[in-house]
Amino acid sequence: MQYASREPLEGATALSALEGISELYVAKGRKSIFLDLTRDRPSDDKLLELLLGRSGKLRAPTLRIGKRLIVGYHVELLEDALL
């Protein structure tokens, strides 16, 4: 797997960050979105809307913890994931 800090994932290749992921948390402003990818996986287009920033690259920070992927900055979400 590639890491965004070394070689940014752009466009549809950002979907490769979801390999082996069952839980996706996405920070959007003051809100966070949770998706259970094993039960109800959205379309690739919807996932790309959540994963990519305005530049077309995978949003930062992106953390993979086991089968959980956290995308974007949300203080409470990151605190919960890291504690």
Residue frames relative to the residue before (quaternion, step in Angstrom):
aa qw qx qy qz dx dy dz
M 1.0000 0.0000 0.0000 0.0000 0.00 0.00 0.00
Q 0.4044 -0.6978 0.5372 0.2468 3.55 -1.07 0.75
Y 0.2803 -0.7304 0.5939 0.1877 3.53 -1.25 0.44
A 0.5527 -0.6601 0.4042 0.3089 3.55 -0.86 1.02
S 0.6415 0.5418 -0.3425 0.4215 3.60 1.02 -0.64
R 0.7025 0.4404 -0.2675 0.4909 3.59 1.16 -0.49
E 0.7822 -0.0510 0.0894 0.6144 3.54 0.85 -1.00
P 0.3605 -0.7752 0.4686 0.2224 3.60 -0.21 1.21
L 0.3555 -0.6889 0.5888 0.2289 3.54 -1.10 0.76
E 0.0695 -0.8173 0.5720 -0.0074 3.54 -0.73 1.10
G 0.8502 0.1566 -0.1164 0.4890 3.54 -1.24 0.58
A 0.8465 -0.1575 0.1267 0.4926 3.53 -1.10 -0.78
T 0.5616 0.5993 -0.4057 0.4010 3.63 1.14 -0.37
A 0.5246 0.6307 -0.4113 0.3973 3.62 1.22 -0.31
L 0.5611 0.6028 -0.3876 0.4142 3.59 1.18 -0.44
S 0.5589 0.6051 -0.3938 0.4079 3.60 1.17 -0.43
A 0.5609 0.5972 -0.3861 0.4239 3.61 1.20 -0.40
L 0.6595 0.5250 -0.2989 0.4473 3.59 1.23 -0.41
E 0.4164 0.7112 -0.4743 0.3095 3.60 1.25 -0.03
G 0.8375 0.1344 -0.1347 0.5123 3.57 -0.72 1.09
I 0.5506 0.6103 -0.3850 0.4196 3.59 1.29 0.13
S 0.1463 -0.7918 0.5865 0.0870 3.58 -0.95 0.88
E 0.7645 0.2412 -0.1503 0.5786 3.61 1.19 -0.48
L 0.0747 -0.7911 0.6071 0.0064 3.56 -0.85 1.05
Y 0.0707 -0.7660 0.6388 0.0132 3.54 -0.86 1.06
V 0.0387 -0.8033 0.5941 -0.0160 3.56 -0.79 1.03
A 0.2732 -0.7480 0.5863 0.1486 3.56 -0.82 1.05
K 0.0150 0.7711 -0.6342 0.0546 3.54 -0.87 1.06
G 0.8088 -0.1394 0.0529 0.5688 3.56 -0.15 1.27
R 0.7948 -0.2397 0.2016 0.5199 3.58 -0.76 -1.03
K 0.6427 0.5014 -0.3133 0.4872 3.58 1.31 -0.04
S 0.1625 -0.7427 0.6288 0.1634 3.51 -1.32 0.23
I 0.2626 -0.7515 0.5927 0.1225 3.52 -1.16 0.74
F 0.1406 -0.7742 0.6123 0.0767 3.56 -0.98 0.89
L 0.0261 -0.7831 0.6214 0.0033 3.55 -0.99 0.91
D 0.2437 -0.7244 0.6268 0.1514 3.55 -0.94 0.95
L 0.2551 -0.8277 0.4845 0.1231 3.55 -0.12 1.31
T 0.6148 0.5436 -0.3633 0.4410 3.60 1.17 -0.32
R 0.7218 0.4246 -0.2401 0.4910 3.60 1.10 -0.62
D 0.8265 0.0068 0.0842 0.5565 3.55 0.74 -1.07
R 0.0030 0.8250 -0.5634 0.0434 3.57 0.32 1.25
P 0.3731 -0.7304 0.5259 0.2252 3.60 -0.75 1.04
S 0.6764 -0.4642 0.3662 0.4392 3.55 -1.29 0.12
D 0.6447 -0.5191 0.3904 0.4032 3.57 -1.23 0.41
D 0.6224 0.5464 -0.3448 0.4417 3.60 1.01 -0.74
K 0.6600 0.4928 -0.3023 0.4797 3.60 0.96 -0.87
L 0.6460 0.5166 -0.3194 0.4624 3.58 0.97 -0.83
L 0.6536 0.5096 -0.3175 0.4607 3.58 0.96 -0.81
E 0.5937 0.5565 -0.3616 0.4550 3.61 1.08 -0.66
L 0.7013 0.4658 -0.2585 0.4738 3.57 1.03 -0.82
L 0.7272 0.4749 -0.2385 0.4344 3.58 0.98 -0.87
L 0.7533 0.4172 -0.2094 0.4633 3.58 1.00 -0.82
G 0.3718 -0.7016 0.5645 0.2256 3.52 -1.15 0.70
R 0.7572 -0.3754 0.2742 0.4589 3.57 -1.29 -0.13
S 0.6467 0.5336 -0.3128 0.4462 3.56 1.14 -0.60
G 0.5056 -0.6497 0.4209 0.3811 3.57 1.27 -0.29
K 0.6072 0.5349 -0.3460 0.4748 3.56 1.32 0.17
L 0.6650 -0.4870 0.3849 0.4153 3.53 -1.29 0.42
R 0.4737 -0.6990 0.4635 0.2687 3.57 -0.82 1.05
A 0.2549 -0.7552 0.5885 0.1357 3.52 -1.20 0.60
P 0.5659 -0.2239 -0.7935 -0.0101 1.49 -2.06 1.35
T 0.1774 -0.7347 0.6407 0.1348 3.52 -1.30 0.45
L 0.0470 -0.8090 0.5854 -0.0259 3.54 -0.68 1.13
R 0.1471 -0.7513 0.6363 0.0946 3.53 -1.04 0.83
I 0.0188 0.7750 -0.6285 0.0637 3.55 -0.73 1.14
G 0.8042 -0.1285 0.0361 0.5791 3.56 -0.17 1.28
K 0.7771 -0.2654 0.2331 0.5208 3.57 -0.68 -1.14
R 0.5660 0.5712 -0.3727 0.4631 3.55 1.28 0.42
L 0.0981 -0.7719 0.6262 0.0498 3.58 -1.01 0.89
I 0.1099 -0.7800 0.6153 0.0290 3.55 -0.88 1.04
V 0.0595 -0.8096 0.5833 -0.0269 3.54 -0.71 1.15
G 0.7896 0.2835 -0.2340 0.4913 3.56 -0.87 0.98
Y 0.4885 -0.6781 0.4850 0.2576 3.52 -1.32 0.32
H 0.2028 0.7166 -0.6399 0.1892 3.52 -0.77 1.18
V 0.4611 -0.7404 0.4056 0.2733 3.58 -0.30 1.28
E 0.7125 0.4619 -0.2775 0.4493 3.59 0.69 -1.02
L 0.6353 0.5296 -0.3265 0.4574 3.56 0.99 -0.80
L 0.6820 0.4738 -0.2826 0.4802 3.59 0.91 -0.88
E 0.6301 0.5287 -0.3396 0.4561 3.60 0.97 -0.77
D 0.6626 0.5028 -0.3036 0.4647 3.58 0.92 -0.92
A 0.6802 0.5006 -0.2926 0.4485 3.58 0.95 -0.85
L 0.7537 0.4209 -0.2117 0.4581 3.57 0.98 -0.82
L 0.6567 0.4994 -0.3246 0.4625 3.60 1.19 -0.22
